[in-house]
Amino acid sequence: MNPYFIAGSVVAVVLAYGVGHWQGDDAGQAKVQSQWDKEKAKQMAEYAAAQDAARAKEQSLQANADKLREDKNRELAKLSDTNRTLLNSLRNRPSSSDSLSSAASSGQGGCSGKNLYRESAEDIVKLATDADELRIALKQCYAQYDSLR
């Protein structure tokens, strides 16, 4: 066999491989880039849809929380009015300092609920108001928790 034929055949095979690889690599890069671009566009569309859904859900939950807060504030205002009315009605009750001197002179000690001293009655009303405020806040907390589930 002719050494030039063998050398020419090897050079032809190497050139064919190089040209094929170069063209295939360029075509492959374009194909891979095209697939990558399609995948990125699909991911961005899914991301945008998920963001819109999350934003809508957030707005719905916030609107519900605002409604619950308004209900709580309305109940607290009503409770405050009731508390003010009760405290105003207690002004006619005798004071414990006034009653101690008369009780000591008459030998009478203490009082019943009907004759409750003004200060004691005010303390009881304030405790009841605090308890009702906590009850209203807890009710709102439970309602908001249930709305999130």
C-alpha positions in Angstrom: 0.0 0.0 0.0 1.1 3.4 -0.8 2.0 5.5 2.3 0.6 8.6 0.6 -2.8 6.9 0.3 -2.8 5.9 4.0 -1.7 9.4 5.0 -4.3 10.9 2.8 -7.0 8.6 4.1 -6.1 9.5 7.7 -6.1 13.2 6.9 -9.5 12.8 5.1 -11.0 11.0 8.1 -9.6 13.6 10.6 -10.9 16.4 8.5 -14.3 14.8 8.0 -14.5 14.2 11.8 -13.4 17.8 12.6 -15.9 19.4 10.1 -18.7 17.1 11.3 -17.9 17.8 14.9 -17.7 21.6 14.3 -21.0 21.7 12.4 -22.7 19.3 14.8 -21.5 21.2 17.7 -22.8 24.5 16.3 -26.2 22.9 15.5 -26.3 21.1 18.9 -25.6 24.4 20.7 -28.4 26.1 18.8 -30.8 23.2 19.6 -29.8 23.1 23.3 -30.1 26.9 23.5 -33.6 26.7 21.9 -34.6 24.1 24.5 -33.2 26.1 27.3 -35.0 29.3 26.2 -38.3 27.3 26.0 -37.8 25.9 29.4 -37.0 29.3 30.9 -40.1 30.8 29.3 -42.2 28.0 30.7 -40.7 28.4 34.2 -41.2 32.2 34.1 -44.9 31.7 33.1 -45.4 29.2 35.9 -43.7 31.6 38.4 -45.9 34.5 37.3 -49.0 32.4 37.7 -47.9 31.2 41.1 -47.2 34.8 42.2 -50.6 36.0 41.0 -52.3 33.2 42.9 -50.3 33.9 46.0 -51.1 37.6 45.8 -54.8 36.9 45.4 -54.8 34.6 48.4 -52.9 37.1 50.4 -55.4 39.8 49.6 -58.3 37.6 50.5 -56.7 36.7 53.8 -55.9 40.3 54.5 -59.5 41.4 53.7 -60.8 38.7 56.1 -58.4 39.8 58.8 -59.5 43.4 58.4 -63.1 42.4 58.7 -62.4 40.4 61.9 -60.5 43.4 63.3 -63.4 45.7 62.5 -65.8 43.3 64.3 -63.5 43.2 67.3 -63.2 47.0 67.4 -66.9 47.3 67.1 -67.4 44.9 70.1 -64.8 46.8 72.1 -66.5 50.1 71.5 -69.8 48.6 72.6 -68.1 47.2 75.7 -66.6 50.6 76.4 -70.0 52.3 76.2 -71.4 49.7 78.5 -68.5 50.1 80.9 -68.9 53.9 81.0 -72.6 53.5 81.6 -72.0 51.1 84.5 -69.3 53.3 86.1 -71.6 56.4 85.8 -74.4 54.5 87.6 -72.0 53.6 90.4 -71.6 57.3 91.4 -74.7 57.1 93.5 -73.3 54.3 95.7 -71.8 55.2 99.0 -68.1 55.4 99.3 -66.2 52.9 101.5 -64.5 55.8 103.4 -67.9 57.4 104.2 -69.4 54.0 105.2 -66.6 52.9 107.4 -67.2 55.7 109.9 -71.0 55.0 109.9 -70.5 51.3 110.1 -68.1 51.6 113.0 -70.5 53.8 114.9 -73.5 51.5 114.2 -71.5 48.3 114.8 -72.3 47.1 111.3 -69.5 45.6 109.1 -69.3 44.7 105.5 -72.0 44.9 102.9 -74.0 42.8 100.5 -73.9 43.0 96.7 -76.9 45.4 96.9 -75.0 47.7 99.2 -71.6 47.3 97.6 -69.3 50.2 98.1 -68.6 52.4 95.1 -64.8 51.6 94.9 -65.4 47.8 95.1 -68.1 48.0 92.5 -65.8 50.0 90.2 -63.1 47.5 90.7 -65.4 44.6 89.8 -66.7 46.5 86.7 -63.1 47.1 85.6 -62.1 43.4 86.1 -65.2 42.4 84.1 -64.3 44.8 81.4 -60.7 43.5 81.2 -62.1 39.9 81.1 -64.5 40.9 78.3 -61.7 42.6 76.3 -59.6 39.5 76.6 -62.6 37.3 75.5 -63.2 39.5 72.5 -59.5 39.4 71.5 -59.4 35.6 71.9 -62.6 35.3 69.9 -61.0 37.3 67.1 -57.8 35.2 67.3 -59.7 32.0 67.0 -61.7 33.3 64.1 -58.6 34.4 62.3 -56.9 31.1 62.9 -59.9 29.2 61.6 -60.0 31.4 58.5 -56.3 30.4 57.7 -56.9 26.7 57.9 
